[in-house]
Amino acid sequence: MRKRIAIFTLALALCLGLAACGGETDGAGQEPASAPGETEETGPAEGAGGEGGSGEQAGSGDLGDYRVEIKGAELTEDYEGKPVIVITYAWTNNGEDTTSAMVAVAEKAFQDGVQLERALVMNDEVYDSGAGMKEVRPGTTLDIQCAYELTSETSTVEFEITEWISFSDGVVTMDFEPADLK
């Protein structure tokens, strides 16, 4: 009998948990309207200033409690002499807790539709590998760098930043042409 009660309780908790994961409604059973200046497919509309946190935002934008601004990129070499792109962005912690960029946002880079591998750069004058691990107090901004092994020195590098754990589709992007960075 106790086994049946435990199974029933577990099933009930699972159902309640799944129901809580449903979308927000406005009380009349309707999905909420988009905020002014936003569209469902693209996030902020042109002229909205890149604010919002949902959809694609070019160059800078808000991702949950964080603000990111992609500042630029430069080319260097990894420890084996292979070509590497180092991308720098400013990360602002607008949350209530001290945290690091490493646990708040995720970065990816692509070339020819394939995700690039992280690179190991030994030159401290070009690349600060530890900045993303530093704890940052609320309201503080820190420059973060990411390094990726290039698969081509002529193909466009597509860089994107998203909130690490989020149900939002917010992404901040910027493309780089390696030939223009030489």
Z-matrix of the N, CA and C atoms (Angstrom, degrees):
N
C 1 1.453
C 2 1.538 1 111.32
N 3 1.327 2 116.89 1 -43.79
C 4 1.455 3 120.86 2 179.72
C 5 1.523 4 110.20 3 -62.29
N 6 1.317 5 116.62 4 -35.69
C 7 1.464 6 121.11 5 179.73
C 8 1.529 7 110.04 6 -63.25
N 9 1.327 8 117.93 7 -41.98
C 10 1.469 9 121.86 8 179.13
C 11 1.526 10 111.05 9 -65.58
N 12 1.317 11 117.51 10 -40.32
C 13 1.460 12 121.25 11 179.19
C 14 1.531 13 109.91 12 -64.76
N 15 1.333 14 116.71 13 -42.13
C 16 1.460 15 120.63 14 178.73
C 17 1.532 16 110.93 15 -63.66
N 18 1.318 17 117.20 16 -42.28
C 19 1.476 18 120.75 17 178.86
C 20 1.522 19 110.42 18 -65.13
N 21 1.337 20 117.47 19 -43.69
C 22 1.458 21 121.33 20 178.44
C 23 1.522 22 110.83 21 -61.64
N 24 1.325 23 117.79 22 -43.42
C 25 1.463 24 122.25 23 179.55
C 26 1.522 25 110.98 24 -63.72
N 27 1.314 26 117.10 25 -42.61
C 28 1.463 27 121.77 26 177.97
C 29 1.529 28 110.93 27 -63.63
N 30 1.327 29 117.07 28 -43.27
C 31 1.469 30 120.60 29 178.80
C 32 1.527 31 110.90 30 -64.34
N 33 1.309 32 117.63 31 -40.48
C 34 1.457 33 121.92 32 178.72
C 35 1.531 34 110.41 33 -64.31
N 36 1.329 35 117.50 34 -43.25
C 37 1.464 36 121.35 35 178.62
C 38 1.524 37 110.63 36 -63.20
N 39 1.323 38 117.49 37 -39.87
C 40 1.461 39 121.81 38 178.22
C 41 1.527 40 110.54 39 -63.73
N 42 1.319 41 117.54 40 -44.42
C 43 1.470 42 120.98 41 179.09
C 44 1.532 43 111.30 42 -62.94
N 45 1.314 44 117.05 43 -43.11
C 46 1.464 45 120.55 44 178.38
C 47 1.517 46 110.86 45 -64.64
N 48 1.319 47 116.68 46 -39.72
C 49 1.464 48 120.38 47 178.13
C 50 1.523 49 111.60 48 -63.04
N 51 1.320 50 117.38 49 -42.35
C 52 1.467 51 120.92 50 178.50
C 53 1.523 52 111.54 51 -67.19
N 54 1.318 53 116.55 52 -37.87
C 55 1.464 54 119.73 53 178.31
C 56 1.527 55 110.73 54 -65.03
N 57 1.320 56 117.13 55 -34.94
C 58 1.460 57 120.86 56 179.96
C 59 1.515 58 112.26 57 -69.31
N 60 1.324 59 117.34 58 -20.82
C 61 1.467 60 121.49 59 -179.39
C 62 1.523 61 112.67 60 -81.92
N 63 1.310 62 118.42 61 -3.67
C 64 1.463 63 121.66 62 -178.74
C 65 1.512 64 111.49 63 -66.76
N 66 1.340 65 116.39 64 165.64
C 67 1.463 66 122.00 65 -179.08
C 68 1.512 67 112.39 66 -69.57
N 69 1.332 68 115.59 67 161.32
C 70 1.452 69 121.34 68 178.40
C 71 1.522 70 109.60 69 -74.90
N 72 1.314 71 115.82 70 147.65
C 73 1.463 72 120.74 71 174.13
C 74 1.512 73 108.39 72 -128.52
N 75 1.321 74 115.86 73 167.09
C 76 1.465 75 120.01 74 -177.42
C 77 1.519 76 113.24 75 -95.08
N 78 1.315 77 118.75 76 17.10
C 79 1.452 78 121.59 77 179.62
C 80 1.520 79 111.37 78 95.40
N 81 1.315 80 118.70 79 -26.95
C 82 1.458 81 121.76 80 177.63
C 83 1.519 82 110.20 81 -99.90
N 84 1.319 83 116.65 82 10.80
C 85 1.453 84 120.77 83 179.34
C 86 1.517 85 113.78 84 85.07
N 87 1.322 86 117.59 85 6.28
C 88 1.459 87 121.67 86 -178.44
C 89 1.517 88 109.75 87 -98.29
N 90 1.331 89 117.16 88 146.79
C 91 1.455 90 121.50 89 173.44
C 92 1.526 91 108.20 90 -66.24
N 93 1.342 92 118.64 91 145.42
C 94 1.460 93 120.11 92 -179.52
C 95 1.524 94 110.87 93 -66.89
N 96 1.311 95 115.47 94 148.41
C 97 1.465 96 120.52 95 177.58
C 98 1.510 97 109.44 96 -72.15
N 99 1.330 98 116.66 97 154.27
C 100 1.461 99 120.89 98 177.17
C 101 1.515 100 109.61 99 -65.56
N 102 1.313 101 115.43 100 151.14
C 103 1.459 102 120.66 101 176.60
C 104 1.517 103 109.02 102 -66.35
N 105 1.321 104 118.57 103 155.46
C 106 1.455 105 120.15 104 177.98
C 107 1.520 106 111.02 105 -55.65
N 108 1.315 107 116.59 106 135.03
C 109 1.453 108 121.44 107 178.68
C 110 1.514 109 113.75 108 86.74
N 111 1.354 110 118.65 109 3.33
C 112 1.448 111 120.72 110 179.32
C 113 1.516 112 110.42 111 -119.40
N 114 1.322 113 114.63 112 149.48
C 115 1.454 114 120.91 113 171.08
C 116 1.504 115 107.25 114 -121.91
N 117 1.332 116 118.24 115 156.32
C 118 1.456 117 120.38 116 -177.31
C 119 1.518 118 112.25 117 -64.50
N 120 1.316 119 118.45 118 -40.64
C 121 1.456 120 120.25 119 -174.70
C 122 1.516 121 113.56 120 -76.49
N 123 1.320 122 118.45 121 -38.09
C 124 1.451 123 119.92 122 -169.32
C 125 1.511 124 114.31 123 -114.36
N 126 1.325 125 120.03 124 -2.63
C 127 1.456 126 120.07 125 -177.35
C 128 1.508 127 109.49 126 77.88
N 129 1.316 128 118.33 127 -136.48
C 130 1.452 129 120.57 128 -176.35
C 131 1.522 130 111.88 129 -61.91
N 132 1.314 131 115.56 130 135.33
C 133 1.461 132 120.08 131 177.55
C 134 1.516 133 109.10 132 -78.48
N 135 1.329 134 116.31 133 164.34
C 136 1.460 135 118.98 134 178.00
C 137 1.519 136 109.19 135 -58.41
N 138 1.316 137 115.53 136 140.43
C 139 1.454 138 120.00 137 -179.41
C 140 1.517 139 113.12 138 86.57
N 141 1.348 140 117.26 139 -1.98
C 142 1.462 141 119.70 140 179.91
C 143 1.509 142 111.85 141 -86.45
N 144 1.329 143 118.38 142 -2.89
C 145 1.453 144 121.77 143 174.46
C 146 1.513 145 114.36 144 81.88
N 147 1.335 146 118.74 145 12.85
C 148 1.449 147 121.05 146 177.14
C 149 1.516 148 113.61 147 72.67
N 150 1.321 149 119.21 148 13.67
C 151 1.454 150 121.95 149 179.51
C 152 1.516 151 108.67 150 -85.26
N 153 1.325 152 117.23 151 164.91
C 154 1.449 153 119.21 152 171.47
C 155 1.505 154 113.29 153 132.98
N 156 1.324 155 119.41 154 -72.38
C 157 1.438 156 120.24 155 -178.37
C 158 1.505 157 112.52 156 102.88
N 159 1.324 158 118.93 157 2.22
C 160 1.450 159 119.43 158 172.59
C 161 1.510 160 107.47 159 -125.48
N 162 1.311 161 115.65 160 141.48
C 163 1.451 162 120.32 161 -177.51
C 164 1.513 163 111.20 162 83.49
N 165 1.321 164 114.87 163 -177.53
C 166 1.461 165 121.10 164 -176.69
C 167 1.517 166 111.03 165 -85.76
N 168 1.337 167 115.76 166 135.07
C 169 1.453 168 122.69 167 179.77
C 170 1.522 169 107.49 168 -126.97
N 171 1.311 170 117.82 169 124.09
C 172 1.462 171 121.61 170 -176.82
C 173 1.523 172 111.18 171 -85.12
N 174 1.330 173 116.26 172 123.06
C 175 1.455 174 122.15 173 172.17
C 176 1.505 175 116.37 174 85.08
N 177 1.333 176 118.41 175 -47.50
C 178 1.458 177 120.85 176 179.83
C 179 1.517 178 109.66 177 -154.81
N 180 1.331 179 114.97 178 158.43
C 181 1.453 180 119.12 179 178.38
C 182 1.505 181 111.48 180 169.62
N 183 1.330 182 115.05 181 175.02
C 184 1.448 183 122.44 182 179.10
C 185 1.528 184 109.46 183 -96.23
N 186 1.320 185 115.25 184 135.48
C 187 1.463 186 122.64 185 175.20
C 188 1.521 187 106.47 186 -125.37
N 189 1.323 188 116.45 187 94.64
C 190 1.462 189 120.20 188 -175.53
C 191 1.509 190 110.29 189 62.66
N 192 1.339 191 116.52 190 -124.45
C 193 1.467 192 122.10 191 -178.93
C 194 1.527 193 112.99 192 -85.72
N 195 1.312 194 117.77 193 10.58
C 196 1.464 195 120.67 194 -173.04
C 197 1.523 196 111.00 195 -125.20
N 198 1.305 197 114.89 196 148.34
C 199 1.468 198 121.86 197 176.30
C 200 1.518 199 107.09 198 -115.22
N 201 1.320 200 117.09 199 132.36
C 202 1.461 201 120.74 200 176.95
C 203 1.523 202 109.33 201 -126.70
N 204 1.335 203 114.75 202 144.56
C 205 1.460 204 121.66 203 175.85
C 206 1.523 205 107.35 204 -137.75
N 207 1.334 206 115.94 205 112.87
C 208 1.456 207 120.29 206 178.76
C 209 1.521 208 107.29 207 -74.05
N 210 1.333 209 116.22 208 121.58
C 211 1.467 210 121.59 209 -172.16
C 212 1.517 211 113.57 210 -95.89
N 213 1.333 212 118.09 211 -31.67
C 214 1.458 213 119.36 212 -178.34
C 215 1.509 214 112.22 213 160.41
N 216 1.341 215 114.48 214 -173.37
C 217 1.458 216 120.57 215 -178.17
C 218 1.516 217 109.80 216 -149.58
N 219 1.322 218 115.55 217 159.80
C 220 1.457 219 121.38 218 173.62
C 221 1.527 220 108.39 219 -146.91
N 222 1.315 221 114.67 220 157.71
C 223 1.459 222 120.52 221 179.00
C 224 1.518 223 110.16 222 -96.72
N 225 1.318 224 115.77 223 145.76
C 226 1.458 225 122.96 224 174.73
C 227 1.523 226 106.90 225 -152.09
N 228 1.317 227 116.95 226 -162.81
C 229 1.464 228 121.99 227 178.29
C 230 1.517 229 109.15 228 -127.96
N 231 1.353 230 115.79 229 151.90
C 232 1.457 231 119.33 230 174.78
C 233 1.524 232 109.27 231 -84.34
N 234 1.317 233 116.78 232 -172.58
C 235 1.465 234 120.56 233 -176.07
C 236 1.523 235 113.22 234 -66.02
N 237 1.344 236 117.75 235 -17.35
C 238 1.465 237 121.98 236 177.85
C 239 1.525 238 112.65 237 -98.54
N 240 1.331 239 117.60 238 -0.24
C 241 1.456 240 121.24 239 -179.42
C 242 1.516 241 114.19 240 88.74
N 243 1.331 242 117.79 241 8.74
C 244 1.470 243 121.63 242 178.65
C 245 1.531 244 109.38 243 -79.28
N 246 1.351 245 117.20 244 149.74
C 247 1.473 246 119.94 245 -179.83
C 248 1.526 247 112.17 246 -68.31
N 249 1.345 248 114.19 247 137.35
C 250 1.465 249 121.81 248 -177.03
C 251 1.515 250 108.40 249 -135.30
N 252 1.332 251 115.81 250 143.81
C 253 1.462 252 121.21 251 170.46
C 254 1.526 253 107.67 252 -105.98
N 255 1.336 254 116.03 253 130.92
C 256 1.463 255 122.55 254 175.97
C 257 1.523 256 106.52 255 -109.89
N 258 1.328 257 115.74 256 119.01
C 259 1.465 258 121.96 257 -178.00
C 260 1.520 259 108.89 258 -108.49
N 261 1.327 260 116.15 259 133.34
C 262 1.464 261 122.25 260 -178.75
C 263 1.527 262 109.46 261 -113.29
N 264 1.339 263 115.68 262 134.87
C 265 1.463 264 120.15 263 172.92
C 266 1.521 265 109.73 264 -139.74
N 267 1.335 266 115.30 265 151.32
C 268 1.461 267 121.74 266 175.67
C 269 1.527 268 107.88 267 -90.87
N 270 1.327 269 115.99 268 131.46
C 271 1.468 270 122.10 269 179.75
C 272 1.520 271 108.48 270 -120.06
N 273 1.338 272 116.53 271 124.92
C 274 1.460 273 122.28 272 179.60
C 275 1.514 274 109.30 273 -113.61
N 276 1.315 275 116.19 274 127.67
C 277 1.456 276 122.24 275 176.50
C 278 1.529 277 108.27 276 -87.30
N 279 1.320 278 116.58 277 104.05
C 280 1.463 279 121.18 278 177.25
C 281 1.522 280 111.82 279 -101.71
N 282 1.336 281 116.39 280 11.69
C 283 1.457 282 121.18 281 178.20
C 284 1.516 283 111.49 282 -80.34
N 285 1.322 284 115.80 283 -174.55
C 286 1.456 285 121.46 284 -179.06
C 287 1.523 286 112.54 285 -93.04
N 288 1.344 287 117.82 286 -15.38
C 289 1.454 288 121.89 287 -175.11
C 290 1.522 289 111.72 288 -115.28
N 291 1.319 290 115.69 289 153.06
C 292 1.463 291 121.71 290 172.50
C 293 1.524 292 107.73 291 -70.89
N 294 1.329 293 116.73 292 131.81
C 295 1.462 294 120.71 293 -179.47
C 296 1.521 295 109.00 294 -155.37
N 297 1.317 296 116.54 295 179.49
C 298 1.464 297 121.27 296 178.76
C 299 1.524 298 109.81 297 -118.91
N 300 1.319 299 115.50 298 156.94
C 301 1.467 300 120.26 299 177.66
C 302 1.523 301 110.86 300 -61.77
N 303 1.338 302 116.67 301 -32.17
C 304 1.458 303 121.14 302 -177.40
C 305 1.534 304 112.06 303 -59.24
N 306 1.327 305 118.17 304 -33.56
C 307 1.458 306 120.89 305 -179.64
C 308 1.526 307 112.36 306 -100.64
N 309 1.325 308 117.76 307 -3.65
C 310 1.461 309 121.31 308 -176.89
C 311 1.518 310 113.24 309 -101.87
N 312 1.332 311 117.30 310 -38.87
C 313 1.462 312 120.69 311 -176.85
C 314 1.531 313 110.56 312 -131.05
N 315 1.324 314 115.14 313 160.83
C 316 1.470 315 122.13 314 177.05
C 317 1.518 316 108.53 315 -124.12
N 318 1.328 317 115.87 316 135.70
C 319 1.464 318 121.31 317 179.43
C 320 1.522 319 109.24 318 -113.24
N 321 1.340 320 115.86 319 145.32
C 322 1.464 321 122.48 320 175.02
C 323 1.518 322 108.25 321 -143.31
N 324 1.320 323 115.29 322 150.42
C 325 1.456 324 121.28 323 174.21
C 326 1.518 325 108.08 324 -132.77
N 327 1.334 326 115.57 325 145.07
C 328 1.460 327 121.91 326 -178.22
C 329 1.518 328 109.66 327 -131.56
N 330 1.321 329 114.74 328 148.64
C 331 1.457 330 121.67 329 172.29
C 332 1.516 331 106.90 330 -138.93
N 333 1.326 332 116.60 331 129.59
C 334 1.469 333 122.03 332 -177.45
C 335 1.527 334 111.50 333 53.16
N 336 1.347 335 116.67 334 36.14
C 337 1.454 336 121.83 335 175.83
C 338 1.511 337 115.24 336 79.86
N 339 1.339 338 118.79 337 4.61
C 340 1.461 339 122.14 338 -178.10
C 341 1.529 340 109.01 339 -118.29
N 342 1.345 341 116.13 340 134.50
C 343 1.461 342 120.67 341 -179.82
C 344 1.526 343 110.00 342 -63.96
N 345 1.332 344 115.46 343 137.18
C 346 1.463 345 121.46 344 179.65
C 347 1.525 346 110.64 345 -85.06
N 348 1.331 347 115.20 346 150.48
C 349 1.460 348 122.25 347 176.44
C 350 1.525 349 109.99 348 -80.21
N 351 1.311 350 117.20 349 147.26
C 352 1.458 351 121.79 350 173.57
C 353 1.523 352 108.65 351 -65.33
N 354 1.315 353 116.24 352 147.82
C 355 1.459 354 121.45 353 -178.19
C 356 1.521 355 110.61 354 -111.24
N 357 1.318 356 115.68 355 153.58
C 358 1.454 357 122.14 356 175.29
C 359 1.521 358 107.75 357 -105.87
N 360 1.338 359 115.25 358 106.70
C 361 1.462 360 121.76 359 -177.80
C 362 1.521 361 107.71 360 -107.36
N 363 1.334 362 115.98 361 127.79
C 364 1.461 363 121.03 362 -177.16
C 365 1.530 364 113.05 363 -93.86
N 366 1.313 365 118.65 364 -12.23
C 367 1.463 366 123.21 365 -175.83
C 368 1.531 367 110.18 366 -83.07
N 369 1.341 368 116.46 367 102.58
C 370 1.465 369 121.54 368 -178.65
C 371 1.520 370 113.11 369 -67.55
N 372 1.320 371 118.05 370 -18.84
C 373 1.463 372 120.85 371 178.92
C 374 1.525 373 111.84 372 -74.03
N 375 1.339 374 116.24 373 -21.61
C 376 1.460 375 121.89 374 -177.49
C 377 1.522 376 111.66 375 -105.14
N 378 1.338 377 116.76 376 -30.88
C 379 1.462 378 120.34 377 -169.01
C 380 1.521 379 111.65 378 -139.66
N 381 1.350 380 116.10 379 125.27
C 382 1.460 381 122.96 380 175.98
C 383 1.528 382 107.63 381 -105.56
N 384 1.319 383 116.37 382 96.19
C 385 1.463 384 120.50 383 -174.84
C 386 1.527 385 113.20 384 -73.16
N 387 1.321 386 119.16 385 -18.30
C 388 1.455 387 121.12 386 -174.74
C 389 1.511 388 116.34 387 -95.17
N 390 1.311 389 118.76 388 -6.41
C 391 1.470 390 120.22 389 -175.36
C 392 1.525 391 112.38 390 -60.98
N 393 1.312 392 118.06 391 -37.96
C 394 1.459 393 121.29 392 -178.22
C 395 1.513 394 114.10 393 -65.63
N 396 1.342 395 117.02 394 -19.46
C 397 1.467 396 121.15 395 -179.65
C 398 1.523 397 112.78 396 -91.06
N 399 1.327 398 117.59 397 -10.61
C 400 1.462 399 120.77 398 -177.73
C 401 1.522 400 110.89 399 -71.38
N 402 1.331 401 115.76 400 136.45
C 403 1.461 402 121.83 401 175.64
C 404 1.530 403 108.48 402 -72.45
N 405 1.326 404 116.35 403 138.08
C 406 1.462 405 122.12 404 -177.25
C 407 1.529 406 108.74 405 -127.51
N 408 1.309 407 116.04 406 128.99
C 409 1.462 408 121.64 407 178.53
C 410 1.531 409 110.29 408 -72.83
N 411 1.335 410 117.10 409 155.87
C 412 1.464 411 120.66 410 177.82
C 413 1.528 412 111.85 411 -54.88
N 414 1.332 413 115.89 412 137.41
C 415 1.456 414 122.06 413 178.75
C 416 1.518 415 114.25 414 86.20
N 417 1.325 416 117.73 415 0.51
C 418 1.463 417 121.90 416 -176.24
C 419 1.531 418 110.53 417 -103.29
N 420 1.351 419 115.29 418 144.31
C 421 1.467 420 122.30 419 179.31
C 422 1.520 421 109.36 420 -113.88
N 423 1.331 422 116.16 421 140.92
C 424 1.456 423 122.20 422 179.18
C 425 1.521 424 108.71 423 -139.27
N 426 1.342 425 117.44 424 138.68
C 427 1.464 426 121.33 425 174.71
C 428 1.519 427 109.38 426 -78.39
N 429 1.326 428 116.11 427 130.68
C 430 1.462 429 124.35 428 -179.26
C 431 1.523 430 107.71 429 -117.41
N 432 1.337 431 117.04 430 145.19
C 433 1.460 432 120.81 431 177.63
C 434 1.520 433 110.54 432 -125.56
N 435 1.342 434 114.30 433 145.69
C 436 1.461 435 123.02 434 176.26
C 437 1.519 436 107.48 435 -127.99
N 438 1.334 437 116.80 436 140.92
C 439 1.461 438 120.96 437 179.84
C 440 1.522 439 109.25 438 -123.58
N 441 1.345 440 115.77 439 133.70
C 442 1.464 441 121.92 440 -178.17
C 443 1.525 442 110.67 441 -131.88
N 444 1.334 443 116.00 442 140.77
C 445 1.456 444 121.64 443 174.74
C 446 1.520 445 108.79 444 -73.23
N 447 1.325 446 116.98 445 126.58
C 448 1.458 447 120.89 446 177.98
C 449 1.531 448 109.95 447 -79.41
N 450 1.323 449 116.31 448 141.91
C 451 1.466 450 121.06 449 173.50
C 452 1.520 451 110.39 450 -95.96
N 453 1.341 452 115.69 451 -15.75
C 454 1.459 453 122.27 452 179.15
C 455 1.521 454 107.90 453 -151.74
N 456 1.318 455 116.71 454 144.22
C 457 1.462 456 119.44 455 177.52
C 458 1.527 457 111.58 456 -94.56
N 459 1.349 458 116.37 457 7.18
C 460 1.459 459 120.11 458 179.68
C 461 1.525 460 113.32 459 -122.59
N 462 1.326 461 118.75 460 -20.73
C 463 1.469 462 121.66 461 -177.99
C 464 1.523 463 111.16 462 -80.28
N 465 1.320 464 116.10 463 146.04
C 466 1.463 465 123.36 464 178.55
C 467 1.526 466 110.81 465 -61.02
N 468 1.337 467 115.78 466 137.81
C 469 1.458 468 121.86 467 173.18
C 470 1.522 469 106.96 468 -100.17
N 471 1.325 470 116.69 469 121.45
C 472 1.461 471 123.17 470 177.75
C 473 1.522 472 107.51 471 -100.33
N 474 1.334 473 116.30 472 115.80
C 475 1.461 474 121.78 473 -177.60
C 476 1.520 475 108.99 474 -109.06
N 477 1.343 476 116.75 475 138.61
C 478 1.459 477 120.44 476 178.84
C 479 1.519 478 110.94 477 -142.43
N 480 1.330 479 114.29 478 146.97
C 481 1.463 480 122.31 479 177.08
C 482 1.524 481 107.10 480 -126.04
N 483 1.338 482 116.12 481 132.93
C 484 1.459 483 122.07 482 176.05
C 485 1.524 484 108.50 483 -129.40
N 486 1.322 485 115.96 484 162.67
C 487 1.451 486 119.50 485 173.44
C 488 1.525 487 107.27 486 -69.48
N 489 1.332 488 117.36 487 137.72
C 490 1.463 489 121.86 488 -172.38
C 491 1.528 490 112.03 489 -58.81
N 492 1.318 491 118.53 490 -56.62
C 493 1.459 492 121.86 491 179.91
C 494 1.517 493 107.14 492 -121.39
N 495 1.336 494 115.79 493 107.62
C 496 1.455 495 120.01 494 -175.48
C 497 1.522 496 110.37 495 -161.52
N 498 1.303 497 115.96 496 151.91
C 499 1.453 498 120.92 497 173.05
C 500 1.522 499 110.43 498 -95.45
N 501 1.318 500 116.97 499 1.76
C 502 1.455 501 122.95 500 178.97
C 503 1.523 502 109.86 501 -78.92
N 504 1.314 503 115.90 502 152.43
C 505 1.470 504 119.85 503 175.66
C 506 1.528 505 110.33 504 -99.43
N 507 1.335 506 116.81 505 19.34
C 508 1.461 507 121.32 506 -179.20
C 509 1.516 508 111.84 507 -66.15
N 510 1.323 509 115.45 508 136.18
C 511 1.456 510 121.89 509 178.24
C 512 1.522 511 108.58 510 -150.49
N 513 1.329 512 116.80 511 137.93
C 514 1.460 513 122.39 512 174.09
C 515 1.519 514 106.51 513 -108.41
N 516 1.328 515 116.83 514 129.63
C 517 1.461 516 121.05 515 -173.18
C 518 1.526 517 111.86 516 -129.18
N 519 1.332 518 114.51 517 158.88
C 520 1.457 519 121.48 518 169.79
C 521 1.524 520 107.49 519 -160.46
N 522 1.335 521 115.35 520 140.18
C 523 1.463 522 121.96 521 177.21
C 524 1.517 523 109.62 522 -101.65
N 525 1.336 524 115.18 523 144.77
C 526 1.463 525 121.66 524 178.09
C 527 1.518 526 109.24 525 -128.65
N 528 1.319 527 115.77 526 139.10
C 529 1.469 528 122.52 527 174.81
C 530 1.527 529 107.87 528 -101.72
N 531 1.336 530 117.78 529 110.55
C 532 1.466 531 119.98 530 -178.22
C 533 1.523 532 113.69 531 -54.57
N 534 1.327 533 117.59 532 -35.41
C 535 1.474 534 120.77 533 -179.74
C 536 1.522 535 111.32 534 -63.03
N 537 1.347 536 118.30 535 -29.08
C 538 1.470 537 121.74 536 -179.71
C 539 1.522 538 112.12 537 -82.03
N 540 1.335 539 117.69 538 -11.96
C 541 1.465 540 121.52 539 -176.45
C 542 1.521 541 112.97 540 -94.12
N 543 1.316 542 117.64 541 -6.93
C 544 1.474 543 120.44 542 -176.19
C 545 1.486 544 111.79 543 -72.05
